[in-house]
Structures are given as structure tokens and as C-alpha cells.
Amino acid sequence: MIEALLKGFAVSLLLIFSVGPVIFTIIKQSINNGRAGGFSFVAGVWLSDLVWVVLSNVFSEVVSQLMDFKKPIAIIGSGFLMALGIFYLFFKKIHIKEDENKIVITARTHAKLVLQGFLINTLNPAIMLFWLTTATALAATHTTKQRIVIFATCLILNSASDIAKVILAGKLRAKLNEKNISLINKISGLILLIFGIVLIAGVLYSTATTKH
């Protein structure tokens, strides 16, 4: 059991310290919409991770077949990231309130943030491949009970990390003015745009080399 806990901790570190569009968007959403908005966004990310963990362990063949559609999934995912990047880079308007407690977001906005977090995480082929390869590798050497402990530990620690990011972003927000927050949005938008371009370029390059 101790070994399973340690492996779950190790897998969670790979996710926590991986640099991807999700971490920047968590910080951005927390700064723009306060802690409540940040938690809504990460809730969507958590739901996505849970879905991929279940699919990878219970329906590994289905997920393996999905990898046959890696190119269209990557195109859709990169298009989504680039669209968000362009929006935050050029069109997003910032109107902040000095007191975070005065930020009020509607149920519709909460739902939109949950959906955005879910889609950004789900449409990332790297996330899909990560969970599939991890589940496949562990299935060969670990019992079902051990794998439940490993993935539960991983998801719990990853969720705790996301909560910490939201809280820290909220504290950072108190020291920022409208100009600085607008700059953070543009940087985040640029990062999302770059990730989208790199994602689709990588898939198209791998497809071209495979044909040759």
C-alpha cells in the first residue's frame, strides 16, 4: 500500500510540474473572476482528469482507438486553444473591482468556466496519452486495488495543487491594477496561442514524417 501511495505521489508530480496551458489559465481565471471563478475552472479540469482516468483504466481499448484519431483531436484542441488565445490577446476587456469579495459571477458564468476547464484539458492529446500510457503500464504490474490507490492519490494531490494555485492567484490579484491584469491576460492569451500552434504543428509534422 505504501508503494502504491508513493507511486501515486510520483505520478502527481509529473502533472503538477508539467508546463501546459491549464496552469496559466487557472491563474488567469482566478485573477479575473476571483477564487470562485478559479475554483469553477479547476472543477472542469478535475472532471476531465477523472473521466480520462476512468476511461484509461476501464475502457483502455476505447482510449487506444481514440489515439487513432489523434490528428483530428489535436486539430480541434489546438483550434480551441488558439481561439481562446486570440480572444484574450486582442478582445478581452478588463474591468476589475478592488475588493475580490465584491466580484459576483452568475451561475451561467460558473457553468461556462467549468466547461472551459473541461474542454481545455480533455482536448489536449498529451493529457489523453499521459493517462493511457500510465494506466497501461500500471495494469501490467499492479492489482486493481493498487491502481485505485495510485490514481486516487494522484488526483487528490493534483487537486490540492490546483487549489493552491487559485488561492495564490487570489492573493496576487490584490496587488495588481487593471493595467497589470490586462497584461497578464495578454500573456496568457499569447501562451494559449503558442501552445495551440505548437500542438497542431507537432501533429502535422509527425503525420508528414510517417508518410515518408
ROLUMPA-845349 format. One line per 8 residues: number of its first residue (from 1); their letters; for each residue y, z, x of N, C-alpha, C, O. Coordinates in steps of 0.02 Angstrom, whole numbers, padded with zeros to 5 digits, m for minus. Example, Ala and Ser with C-alpha at 12.3 -4.5 7.8 and 13.67 -1.06 7.14 Angstrom:
2
1 = as = m00284 00390 00660 m00225 00390 00615 m00165 00390 00660 m00166 00423 00712 ~ m00112 00354 00642 m00053 00357 00684 00002 00394 00645 00057 00402 00670
% end
This chain:
212
1 = mieallkg = m00060 00000 00041 00000 00000 00000 00063 00000 00043 00112 m00034 00028 ~ 00061 00040 00098 00118 00042 00143 00131 m00027 00173 00188 m00049 00180 ~ 00076 m00061 00190 00082 m00128 00219 00114 m00176 00169 00156 m00217 00189 ~ 00096 m00170 00106 00124 m00213 00054 00199 m00200 00046 00239 m00247 00037 ~ 00218 m00136 00048 00289 m00118 00043 00329 m00146 00101 00384 m00172 00092 ~ 00300 m00141 00161 00335 m00166 00221 00342 m00242 00218 00393 m00270 00239 ~ 00291 m00276 00193 00294 m00349 00187 00345 m00370 00134 00381 m00419 00142 ~ 00349 m00331 00080 00399 m00345 00029 00469 m00336 00057 00515 m00374 00041
9 = favsllli = 00477 m00284 00100 00541 m00273 00133 00559 m00331 00179 00616 m00353 00182 ~ 00509 m00355 00216 00520 m00410 00263 00540 m00474 00226 00586 m00510 00247 ~ 00506 m00488 00170 00522 m00548 00131 00592 m00543 00102 00629 m00592 00100 ~ 00611 m00482 00080 00678 m00473 00051 00732 m00485 00103 00786 m00510 00087 ~ 00718 m00467 00166 00768 m00477 00219 00782 m00551 00229 00839 m00571 00243 ~ 00730 m00593 00221 00740 m00665 00228 00789 m00690 00175 00830 m00734 00190 ~ 00785 m00663 00115 00830 m00684 00061 00900 m00655 00070 00950 m00689 00062 ~ 00902 m00590 00088 00966 m00556 00093 01011 m00587 00147 01071 m00595 00138
17 = fsvgpvif = 00980 m00606 00204 01019 m00631 00260 01021 m00707 00265 01048 m00735 00312 ~ 00991 m00740 00216 00996 m00813 00214 01065 m00832 00189 01091 m00803 00142 ~ 01095 m00882 00221 01162 m00904 00203 01155 m00963 00155 01129 m01016 00173 ~ 01178 m00954 00094 01173 m01007 00044 01232 m01003 m00004 01274 m00959 00002 ~ 01234 m01048 m00052 01291 m01049 m00099 01294 m00988 m00144 01348 m00971 m00167 ~ 01237 m00955 m00156 01235 m00899 m00202 01278 m00841 m00177 01316 m00812 m00216 ~ 01271 m00824 m00113 01306 m00766 m00087 01382 m00774 m00093 01418 m00727 m00109 ~ 01406 m00835 m00079 01479 m00847 m00083 01502 m00846 m00156 01557 m00822 m00171
25 = tiikqsin = 01460 m00871 m00201 01480 m00873 m00271 01479 m00803 m00302 01520 m00788 m00345 ~ 01433 m00760 m00280 01432 m00691 m00303 01498 m00657 m00286 01529 m00624 m00328 ~ 01520 m00666 m00225 01583 m00635 m00203 01642 m00664 m00242 01686 m00627 m00264 ~ 01642 m00730 m00250 01697 m00763 m00286 01701 m00740 m00359 01755 m00724 m00384 ~ 01644 m00739 m00393 01643 m00719 m00463 01665 m00646 m00471 01699 m00629 m00519 ~ 01645 m00604 m00424 01663 m00534 m00427 01738 m00524 m00418 01768 m00481 m00450 ~ 01768 m00564 m00374 01840 m00560 m00363 01878 m00587 m00422 01928 m00558 m00443 ~ 01854 m00643 m00450 01890 m00675 m00506 01882 m00637 m00572 01930 m00628 m00609
33 = ngraggfs = 01821 m00614 m00586 01806 m00585 m00652 01790 m00511 m00651 01767 m00484 m00701 ~ 01801 m00478 m00594 01787 m00407 m00590 01713 m00394 m00584 01672 m00440 m00581 ~ 01695 m00330 m00582 01625 m00312 m00572 01581 m00335 m00630 01524 m00356 m00620 ~ 01608 m00331 m00691 01569 m00351 m00750 01548 m00425 m00744 01491 m00443 m00758 ~ 01596 m00467 m00724 01581 m00538 m00716 01533 m00551 m00659 01489 m00593 m00663 ~ 01542 m00512 m00604 01497 m00519 m00547 01426 m00500 m00565 01378 m00533 m00544 ~ 01418 m00446 m00603 01351 m00424 m00624 01319 m00474 m00672 01258 m00483 m00671 ~ 01360 m00507 m00713 01332 m00558 m00758 01305 m00617 m00718 01252 m00644 m00733
41 = fvagvwls = 01343 m00636 m00666 01320 m00692 m00624 01255 m00675 m00588 01209 m00715 m00588 ~ 01252 m00615 m00557 01192 m00597 m00520 01133 m00587 m00568 01075 m00594 m00547 ~ 01146 m00569 m00630 01092 m00562 m00679 01057 m00629 m00688 00996 m00632 m00695 ~ 01096 m00683 m00688 01068 m00750 m00693 01027 m00767 m00631 00974 m00799 m00636 ~ 01051 m00746 m00572 01014 m00757 m00510 00948 m00718 m00511 00896 m00744 m00492 ~ 00951 m00655 m00534 00890 m00614 m00538 00839 m00646 m00585 00779 m00648 m00570 ~ 00863 m00669 m00642 00818 m00701 m00690 00784 m00762 m00660 00725 m00774 m00669 ~ 00823 m00802 m00623 00796 m00861 m00590 00743 m00842 m00539 00689 m00872 m00536
49 = dlvwvvls = 00757 m00791 m00498 00708 m00769 m00448 00644 m00745 m00481 00589 m00759 m00458 ~ 00652 m00708 m00536 00593 m00682 m00572 00551 m00739 m00599 00490 m00737 m00596 ~ 00584 m00790 m00627 00549 m00848 m00653 00510 m00883 m00598 00452 m00901 m00607 ~ 00542 m00893 m00540 00509 m00928 m00485 00451 m00887 m00457 00400 m00915 m00438 ~ 00459 m00821 m00454 00405 m00777 m00429 00344 m00782 m00475 00287 m00789 m00452 ~ 00356 m00778 m00541 00301 m00782 m00589 00267 m00850 m00586 00206 m00855 m00584 ~ 00308 m00903 m00587 00280 m00971 m00585 00240 m00983 m00520 00186 m01012 m00522 ~ 00268 m00959 m00464 00236 m00972 m00400 00169 m00935 m00394 00123 m00959 m00361
57 = nvfsevvs = 00164 m00877 m00425 00102 m00838 m00420 00051 m00854 m00474 m00009 m00855 m00462 ~ 00076 m00867 m00534 00029 m00879 m00590 00015 m00953 m00600 m00040 m00973 m00618 ~ 00067 m00994 m00589 00059 m01066 m00600 00077 m01104 m00536 00118 m01150 m00537 ~ 00045 m01086 m00481 00061 m01116 m00417 00050 m01191 m00417 00088 m01228 m00384 ~ 00000 m01215 m00454 m00013 m01287 m00457 00044 m01323 m00492 00063 m01378 m00472 ~ 00072 m01291 m00544 00128 m01321 m00580 00188 m01328 m00534 00221 m01379 m00532 ~ 00202 m01273 m00496 00259 m01274 m00450 00247 m01325 m00395 00294 m01359 m00373 ~ 00185 m01331 m00371 00168 m01381 m00320 00182 m01451 m00346 00206 m01494 m00309
65 = qlmdfkkp = 00166 m01463 m00410 00179 m01528 m00440 00254 m01540 m00446 00278 m01597 m00440 ~ 00292 m01486 m00459 00365 m01494 m00463 00393 m01517 m00396 00444 m01552 m00394 ~ 00360 m01498 m00340 00384 m01518 m00275 00378 m01594 m00265 00410 m01622 m00221 ~ 00335 m01626 m00306 00330 m01698 m00304 00395 m01730 m00330 00410 m01788 m00316 ~ 00433 m01691 m00368 00497 m01714 m00396 00555 m01682 m00358 00609 m01671 m00385 ~ 00543 m01668 m00294 00593 m01635 m00253 00658 m01675 m00251 00713 m01647 m00254 ~ 00652 m01741 m00245 00712 m01783 m00239 00756 m01780 m00301 00816 m01765 m00295 ~ 00729 m01793 m00362 00773 m01787 m00421 00800 m01717 m00432 00857 m01709 m00454
73 = iaiigsgf = 00758 m01665 m00417 00782 m01596 m00425 00839 m01583 m00377 00889 m01552 m00395 ~ 00832 m01608 m00315 00885 m01599 m00265 00949 m01636 m00285 01004 m01610 m00275 ~ 00941 m01695 m00314 00999 m01734 m00335 01036 m01697 m00391 01098 m01692 m00391 ~ 00998 m01671 m00440 01028 m01634 m00495 01062 m01570 m00468 01119 m01555 m00485 ~ 01025 m01534 m00425 01053 m01472 m00398 01114 m01483 m00355 01163 m01447 m00361 ~ 01112 m01534 m00312 01169 m01548 m00269 01229 m01573 m00310 01286 m01556 m00295 ~ 01214 m01612 m00362 01268 m01635 m00406 01302 m01577 m00441 01364 m01576 m00449 ~ 01262 m01527 m00462 01289 m01467 m00494 01333 m01428 m00446 01388 m01406 m00463
81 = lmalgify = 01308 m01419 m00384 01346 m01382 m00333 01411 m01418 m00315 01463 m01387 m00308 ~ 01407 m01485 m00308 01467 m01523 m00290 01519 m01522 m00346 01579 m01518 m00334 ~ 01495 m01525 m00409 01541 m01522 m00466 01577 m01455 m00468 01637 m01452 m00480 ~ 01539 m01400 m00457 01570 m01334 m00455 01619 m01330 m00397 01674 m01303 m00404 ~ 01599 m01357 m00339 01642 m01355 m00280 01707 m01391 m00292 01760 m01365 m00274 ~ 01705 m01450 m00322 01765 m01489 m00336 01810 m01452 m00386 01871 m01451 m00379 ~ 01778 m01421 m00436 01816 m01384 m00487 01855 m01326 m00455 01915 m01318 m00466 ~ 01820 m01285 m00414 01852 m01227 m00384 01900 m01247 m00328 01948 m01211 m00314
89 = lffkkihi = 01888 m01304 m00298 01931 m01327 m00243 01997 m01356 m00268 02049 m01347 m00237 ~ 01993 m01393 m00325 02053 m01430 m00347 02080 m01410 m00416 02140 m01419 m00429 ~ 02039 m01382 m00459 02061 m01373 m00529 02064 m01301 m00553 02099 m01287 m00602 ~ 02029 m01255 m00521 02027 m01186 m00544 02095 m01153 m00535 02123 m01152 m00480 ~ 02122 m01125 m00590 02186 m01090 m00588 02173 m01015 m00588 02130 m00991 m00624 ~ 02210 m00979 m00547 02200 m00907 m00540 02258 m00870 m00572 02317 m00881 m00556 ~ 02242 m00824 m00618 02291 m00779 m00648 02260 m00710 m00646 02219 m00693 m00688 ~ 02281 m00670 m00598 02248 m00605 m00589 02289 m00548 m00621 02349 m00554 m00632
97 = kedenkiv = 02252 m00495 m00635 02283 m00432 m00657 02275 m00383 m00600 02222 m00380 m00568 ~ 02326 m00344 m00587 02324 m00299 m00530 02268 m00247 m00537 02236 m00229 m00488 ~ 02256 m00223 m00598 02205 m00173 m00610 02142 m00207 m00635 02142 m00240 m00687 ~ 02088 m00199 m00598 02025 m00231 m00618 02001 m00206 m00685 01968 m00242 m00722 ~ 02018 m00143 m00703 01996 m00115 m00766 02027 m00150 m00826 02003 m00144 m00883 ~ 02081 m00188 m00814 02114 m00224 m00867 02084 m00294 m00879 02102 m00329 m00926 ~ 02037 m00313 m00835 02004 m00378 m00843 01956 m00375 m00902 01910 m00334 m00903 ~ 01966 m00418 m00950 01922 m00420 m01008 01893 m00490 m01013 01930 m00539 m01020
105 = itarthak = 01827 m00495 m01010 01795 m00560 m01018 01750 m00557 m01080 01719 m00507 m01094 ~ 01749 m00613 m01115 01713 m00616 m01178 01638 m00623 m01168 01614 m00635 m01113 ~ 01602 m00614 m01223 01529 m00622 m01222 01511 m00693 m01202 01461 m00704 m01167 ~ 01551 m00741 m01223 01539 m00810 m01205 01545 m00821 m01130 01506 m00857 m01099 ~ 01596 m00788 m01099 01605 m00794 m01027 01547 m00761 m00990 01523 m00787 m00940 ~ 01524 m00703 m01015 01466 m00670 m00985 01405 m00717 m00987 01370 m00724 m00937 ~ 01394 m00749 m01044 01337 m00795 m01051 01344 m00854 m01004 01295 m00876 m00974 ~ 01406 m00879 m00996 01418 m00936 m00952 01405 m00917 m00879 01377 m00956 m00841
113 = lvlqgfli = 01424 m00856 m00860 01413 m00833 m00792 01338 m00823 m00778 01314 m00839 m00723 ~ 01302 m00795 m00827 01230 m00787 m00819 01197 m00855 m00810 01154 m00864 m00766 ~ 01217 m00903 m00851 01188 m00970 m00847 01205 m01003 m00780 01163 m01036 m00750 ~ 01266 m00993 m00757 01286 m01023 m00693 01245 m00995 m00636 01223 m01032 m00593 ~ 01236 m00929 m00636 01195 m00897 m00584 01123 m00922 m00586 01092 m00934 m00534 ~ 01097 m00929 m00647 01028 m00953 m00655 01020 m01024 m00629 00972 m01039 m00594 ~ 01067 m01067 m00647 01062 m01138 m00627 01071 m01148 m00552 01034 m01186 m00521 ~ 01121 m01114 m00522 01133 m01121 m00451 01070 m01102 m00411 01053 m01135 m00362
121 = ntlnpaim = 01037 m01049 m00433 00978 m01025 m00397 00917 m01069 m00413 00878 m01085 m00368 ~ 00909 m01087 m00476 00849 m01123 m00497 00848 m01194 m00471 00795 m01220 m00453 ~ 00906 m01227 m00470 00909 m01297 m00449 00913 m01306 m00374 00926 m01361 m00349 ~ 00902 m01252 m00337 00901 m01256 m00264 00829 m01265 m00241 00790 m01218 m00244 ~ 00810 m01325 m00217 00741 m01337 m00195 00719 m01289 m00141 00659 m01274 m00135 ~ 00766 m01265 m00100 00748 m01218 m00046 00721 m01153 m00076 00675 m01123 m00048 ~ 00750 m01131 m00131 00726 m01070 m00164 00656 m01081 m00193 00612 m01039 m00186 ~ 00648 m01138 m00225 00582 m01156 m00253 00530 m01157 m00198 00475 m01128 m00206
129 = lfwlttat = 00545 m01189 m00142 00498 m01195 m00087 00484 m01127 m00055 00428 m01113 m00035 ~ 00536 m01085 m00051 00528 m01019 m00022 00477 m00977 m00061 00431 m00949 m00031 ~ 00486 m00974 m00127 00441 m00933 m00168 00371 m00963 m00169 00321 m00926 m00168 ~ 00366 m01029 m00171 00300 m01061 m00174 00261 m01049 m00109 00203 m01029 m00112 ~ 00293 m01060 m00052 00258 m01051 00012 00240 m00978 00023 00187 m00963 00049 ~ 00286 m00933 00004 00272 m00861 00011 00213 m00841 m00032 00168 m00805 m00009 ~ 00213 m00862 m00095 00159 m00845 m00141 00092 m00874 m00118 00041 m00841 m00121 ~ 00094 m00936 m00094 00033 m00970 m00071 00004 m00935 m00010 m00057 m00924 m00006
137 = alaathtt = 00047 m00917 00037 00025 m00884 00098 m00005 m00815 00083 m00057 m00796 00112 ~ 00027 m00778 00038 00003 m00711 00022 m00060 m00712 m00020 m00101 m00666 m00016 ~ m00068 m00764 m00061 m00126 m00769 m00105 m00191 m00772 m00066 m00244 m00750 m00089 ~ m00188 m00801 m00006 m00248 m00810 00034 m00272 m00746 00067 m00330 m00740 00086 ~ m00227 m00698 00076 m00245 m00638 00114 m00232 m00572 00077 m00248 m00518 00104 ~ m00205 m00574 00017 m00188 m00512 m00018 m00215 m00513 m00090 m00222 m00565 m00121 ~ m00230 m00454 m00114 m00254 m00447 m00183 m00196 m00454 m00231 m00137 m00453 m00211 ~ m00212 m00461 m00295 m00160 m00467 m00346 m00116 m00404 m00347 m00055 m00410 m00352
145 = kqrivifa = m00146 m00346 m00341 m00108 m00283 m00341 m00059 m00281 m00281 m00002 m00261 m00289 ~ m00084 m00301 m00223 m00041 m00302 m00164 00017 m00350 m00171 00073 m00335 m00152 ~ 00004 m00409 m00200 00057 m00458 m00210 00109 m00434 m00260 00169 m00447 m00252 ~ 00087 m00398 m00311 00134 m00369 m00360 00181 m00321 m00324 00241 m00321 m00336 ~ 00153 m00279 m00280 00194 m00231 m00243 00243 m00267 m00197 00301 m00249 m00193 ~ 00218 m00318 m00162 00260 m00356 m00115 00319 m00389 m00150 00377 m00381 m00129 ~ 00305 m00425 m00204 00359 m00462 m00239 00405 m00415 m00278 00465 m00428 m00283 ~ 00376 m00360 m00305 00419 m00312 m00340 00467 m00279 m00291 00527 m00271 m00306
153 = tclilnsa = 00442 m00261 m00232 00485 m00231 m00180 00539 m00279 m00159 00597 m00261 m00152 ~ 00520 m00342 m00149 00567 m00393 m00129 00623 m00403 m00180 00682 m00404 m00163 ~ 00603 m00408 m00244 00652 m00420 m00297 00699 m00360 m00306 00758 m00368 m00317 ~ 00671 m00299 m00300 00712 m00239 m00308 00763 m00234 m00252 00822 m00220 m00265 ~ 00741 m00244 m00190 00787 m00240 m00133 00839 m00296 m00135 00898 m00285 m00119 ~ 00818 m00355 m00156 00866 m00411 m00161 00918 m00397 m00215 00977 m00413 m00207 ~ 00896 m00367 m00271 00942 m00350 m00325 00992 m00297 m00301 01051 m00300 m00317 ~ 00966 m00247 m00263 01010 m00195 m00236 01063 m00225 m00190 01121 m00205 m00190
161 = sdiakvil = 01042 m00275 m00150 01089 m00309 m00105 01143 m00345 m00145 01201 m00343 m00126 ~ 01123 m00378 m00199 01172 m00414 m00241 01221 m00366 m00273 01281 m00380 m00279 ~ 01196 m00308 m00295 01239 m00257 m00325 01291 m00234 m00274 01350 m00225 m00290 ~ 01267 m00224 m00211 01313 m00202 m00158 01367 m00255 m00146 01425 m00238 m00133 ~ 01349 m00319 m00148 01397 m00373 m00138 01450 m00372 m00192 01510 m00381 m00178 ~ 01429 m00360 m00255 01477 m00358 m00310 01525 m00300 m00302 01585 m00307 m00311 ~ 01498 m00241 m00284 01540 m00181 m00276 01589 m00190 m00219 01648 m00173 m00225 ~ 01565 m00216 m00162 01609 m00226 m00105 01663 m00278 m00120 01720 m00271 m00099
169 = agklrakl = 01644 m00331 m00156 01693 m00382 m00175 01746 m00352 m00221 01804 m00370 m00217 ~ 01724 m00307 m00265 01772 m00274 m00310 01823 m00232 m00272 01882 m00231 m00289 ~ 01799 m00198 m00219 01845 m00158 m00177 01892 m00204 m00138 01951 m00188 m00128 ~ 01865 m00261 m00116 01906 m00308 m00079 01961 m00337 m00124 02017 m00350 m00102 ~ 01944 m00346 m00188 01991 m00377 m00235 02055 m00337 m00242 02109 m00365 m00250 ~ 02050 m00271 m00238 02108 m00228 m00246 02160 m00239 m00191 02219 m00222 m00199 ~ 02138 m00268 m00135 02183 m00279 m00079 02208 m00352 m00075 02242 m00370 m00027 ~ 02189 m00392 m00124 02208 m00462 m00123 02262 m00478 m00174 02265 m00447 m00227
177 = neknisli = 02303 m00527 m00158 02352 m00551 m00206 02329 m00618 m00234 02276 m00644 m00214 ~ 02368 m00646 m00279 02348 m00708 m00312 02339 m00765 m00262 02294 m00806 m00270 ~ 02382 m00768 m00212 02378 m00821 m00162 02313 m00816 m00123 02280 m00867 m00111 ~ 02295 m00755 m00102 02234 m00746 m00063 02171 m00761 m00104 02124 m00791 m00078 ~ 02171 m00740 m00167 02114 m00753 m00210 02106 m00828 m00222 02051 m00854 m00225 ~ 02163 m00862 m00230 02161 m00935 m00238 02131 m00967 m00176 02094 m01016 m00182 ~ 02149 m00941 m00117 02122 m00968 m00054 02046 m00957 m00050 02009 m01001 m00029 ~ 02024 m00897 m00071 01952 m00882 m00071 01915 m00929 m00118 01860 m00952 m00102
185 = nkisglil = 01945 m00944 m00176 01914 m00991 m00222 01907 m01060 m00191 01856 m01094 m00200 ~ 01959 m01081 m00155 01956 m01148 m00124 01904 m01150 m00068 01868 m01199 m00060 ~ 01900 m01095 m00030 01849 m01092 00023 01779 m01093 m00007 01735 m01128 00017 ~ 01771 m01054 m00061 01706 m01052 m00095 01689 m01121 m00123 01632 m01144 m00118 ~ 01739 m01154 m00152 01728 m01221 m00179 01708 m01270 m00124 01665 m01313 m00134 ~ 01741 m01265 m00066 01725 m01308 m00010 01654 m01296 00015 01618 m01343 00032 ~ 01634 m01232 00017 01566 m01215 00039 01514 m01243 m00010 01464 m01271 00011 ~ 01527 m01236 m00075 01481 m01264 m00125 01476 m01339 m00118 01422 m01368 m00123
193 = lifgivli = 01533 m01372 m00107 01535 m01444 m00099 01495 m01465 m00037 01456 m01513 m00040 ~ 01504 m01429 00018 01467 m01445 00080 01393 m01435 00071 01352 m01476 00092 ~ 01374 m01379 00038 01303 m01366 00027 01272 m01422 m00015 01216 m01444 m00002 ~ 01309 m01444 m00066 01283 m01497 m00109 01273 m01562 m00070 01222 m01596 m00078 ~ 01323 m01579 m00028 01318 m01640 00012 01261 m01636 00063 01223 m01684 00071 ~ 01255 m01578 00096 01201 m01569 00145 01133 m01573 00112 01085 m01601 00139 ~ 01128 m01543 00052 01064 m01542 00015 01042 m01613 m00001 00985 m01632 00012 ~ 01087 m01652 m00031 01068 m01720 m00052 01058 m01765 00009 01015 m01809 00008
201 = agvlysta = 01098 m01755 00062 01090 m01795 00123 01023 m01781 00156 00989 m01827 00180 ~ 01002 m01718 00156 00938 m01700 00186 00880 m01731 00149 00832 m01755 00180 ~ 00883 m01730 00083 00829 m01759 00043 00826 m01835 00051 00772 m01863 00060 ~ 00884 m01867 00049 00886 m01940 00058 00862 m01960 00128 00829 m02011 00135 ~ 00880 m01920 00178 00858 m01935 00247 00783 m01928 00254 00750 m01970 00284 ~ 00755 m01874 00225 00683 m01863 00229 00645 m01917 00191 00591 m01938 00212 ~ 00674 m01940 00136 00642 m01995 00097 00642 m02059 00138 00592 m02096 00138 ~ 00698 m02073 00172 00704 m02134 00212 00655 m02133 00271 00624 m02184 00286
209 = ttkh = 00649 m02076 00305 00604 m02071 00362 00531 m02074 00340 00488 m02100 00377 ~ 00517 m02049 00280 00448 m02051 00255 00426 m02123 00242 00369 m02142 00254 ~ 00473 m02163 00217 00457 m02234 00203 00441 m02272 00267 00401 m02318 00267 ~ 00474 m02251 00322 00463 m02286 00385 00401 m02257 00420 00383 m02280 00474
% end
